[in-house]
Amino acid sequence: MTAENHTAPLLEVSELSLVYRGASRSLPIVRNVNFSLDHGEVLGIIGESGAGKSSIGNAVIGLLAPGIAQTAGTIRLEGTALEAVDGEARRALRGRAIASIFQDPSSSLDPLMTVGAQLDETIAALSPELSRSDVRARAIQLLERVGIPDAPRRHHSYPHQLSGGQRQRIVIAMALAGAPSLIVADEPTSALDATVQKQILHVLKGLVQDHGLSILLITHDMGVIAEIADRVVVMKDGAVIEQGATAALLQAPQDPYTQRLLAAVPKLRSVHPDPASPGVGAREPILVVENLSKSFGGRSILDLFGAGKPHFALRDIGFRVPRAGVLGIVGESGSGKSTIGRILAGLESAEADRIELDGQRCDISHRNRAGSLLGRVQMIFQDPSSALNPRLTVAQALTECARATAPAGEDTSQAAVRARVIETIERLGLQTLHLDRFPHQLSGGQKQRVCIARALLARPKIVIADEPTSALDVSVQAEILALLKETVAENRLSMIFISHDLAVVQDICDDVCVMRNGRIEDYGSSDFIFGQSENPYTRHLIDARPKILAA
Amino acid sequence: MEIINTMTRAPRRFLPVLTLPNAILALFVMAALAAPLLAPQNPYDLLQILGWEASSPPGTMSGNGYRYWLGTDGLGRDIASCILFGLRISLLVSVISAAVAAALGLTLGVAAAYFGGWVDAVIMRVVDLQLSLPTMLVALIAIVTLGPGVDRIILALIIVQWATYARVVRSVALSEAGKPYIDAVRTMPLSRGRIILRHLLPNSIAPAITLLPIEIGHAVALEATLSFLGLGVPMDQPSLGSTVANGFQYLLTGQYWISLFPGIALFTLIAAINFSGEDIRRLWDPRSRSL
């Protein structure tokens, strides 16, 4: 290595342009991007979907998707232009000099191999000279380095036996196997719960501080950037909008796009509780739920012998949804919050002492039974792409819903239904021209608007929104949230809002239920939960949120 | 700067309608439809057959004033005419049986996936049983018990084929049924039939569409095999398979043309059907239509 190489930054990307070559036209993905990354530094690339941030990461690793080509610019690693390196040498760089971590740890691990075997395989491939016992010793050392407790035992575990956070730690350990100087981390924490996300970011931070690693962190989440990035590159439509030191950029964003992006991030308000504010149950409830429980299993013949104990997914859940109000249900994944939504929408059966909707008792012990909640409760789902039938146009989907749920005696002629559909979608910010589109021809935000329109057209007593914004980009999230808030107020709708994001819940909900392991951990008015609650779990959730700024 | 990435390969975006397999297939279908007009001889009509011209080699002039371009078989039937009329029978039998088997398998597969429980268990155990019996054996038993005839062959082929569709479609329907859009329609007061037919079935049909041409090709081959064994369509209605079988005994005496030309036609037909299958699947998918 020459002295000149030491002065060069670890990674230098200059005038990088990537183009997607289709059969009929070429589409620029990334245009003239410049940035550099020094030893021991974390550089964050932030942008919304389609901004080209992942393609940059792939270009640095050397794994561009088929159809995408680098048409201009250079990527230099310690002064060496990567384009000049041939395929074989490039492959040798991967894992040794540059390693990568992907978003979903469950799909980047082989489910049929123990994590130890996968780690051993990686180490053996990168250093063939090591003996088997040395490989194993190194694997266990790596597992300990990423904070896996009881590493020798975990070495024999299969991926499904580990939690999401542990799986991501394993992926990080594999990335560290070749002692790389640069790790490209593409959305490393997006599939994880907030508390786990915090731990993983802590591990990554530790690697940078203790071992002088550099990380190219690609994310859509301002919180993640604020937590660990030293410098940020903001991207939009394939071009760099703004870059600079994280603290400075977050404090005083120059570009209007960055400002909008920052403003769109939901933030927790500090609450000054008003002792005069009404408590839970002060308002007339539209839905009363008492002692709702749901168990899986426990219906086999083994019960007779006292074997198979039923496993409770929900236990003794009770709450009230205020009329024309919003009840928020928060919790981490696996807490049972979505199951409540599915039961109330009539998609699953459960046992309860009392379910009363609008003064009427409801039977939820069987699906599709008369007197169930079916049709009177509508859902808005997390991922609008899979919540719409891909073979129906917007008009077909909405017309079907309007027809099916029309009360007896209403005019269901073609023209009347179409008029209602058009009126509804226009109120939700869509236009008539969207009616003839298929779902894949709409953007994520537009698809979610169609889903909201579908829920509204059914004229439900209650709308259940299950993480309605978490599959969307930050700026679209803000739009959809504002729209939901407005719709609820305008139509005097009652809503159950299920989310893992406390700030969003605080923004939109009157009452809040905190769930943990199938039970209600904390329940109260929004101001109470966020301002006064002394429940340790609630405090823990609030503290786990990445702090963007103490603004 | 030159293009660096060597892995670059733009995905195909256009829908190829005029490819060689499609053209060949279209030709076969048209030839089968127009057989009575195209064929110089009607091989079903004994009056048109000159017994003394049996086993003429290709290119011989006929006493009826036309040329036997592909020769004649042991009874004096023109091979070219036999191929044209045989195509009709082969295509008729295979298309009808594959279509009915697909419809049956689709319905049962989707129903098994949607209802689950005992419905699923019963349907899928029958499928397992059906698939564990050798295809040929099932067809043979069906023919032996039902008796010969074109309609019986079709029935036998349906019995043999439906289970494959049911199994393939069920696995896709199972994953589709778990998607939120099915949940969304289930929260509306819609009938189960409507949810299955309008929402679940069209989204689960792709593998059946891919399977259809393969199974049509399979049906052509199976019908040919049955005919070859003498259990297929009656001798007076020559299919491609029975024509090949006719020539089998003459192969040893050097009269290759009786088996060879129908054999080539059979092979080309099955190959063309299989190659066209992928295009048909892509046409079905709205996502590939609008790119």
Interface residues (C-beta under 8 A of the other chain):
Chain A: R21 G22 A23 S24 L64 P66 G67 I68 A69 Q70 T71 A72 G73 E83 G87 R342 A345 G346 L347 L374 G375 V377 Q378 M379 F381 Q382 D383 S386 A387 L388 N389 P390 R391 L392 E400 C401 A404 T405 F438 H440 Q441 C451 R454 A458
Chain B: M1 I3 I4 N5 T6 M7 T8 R9 A10 P11 R12 R13 F14 K179 P180 Y181 D183 A184 V185 R186 T187 M188 P189 L190 R198 H199 P202 N203 P286 R287 S290
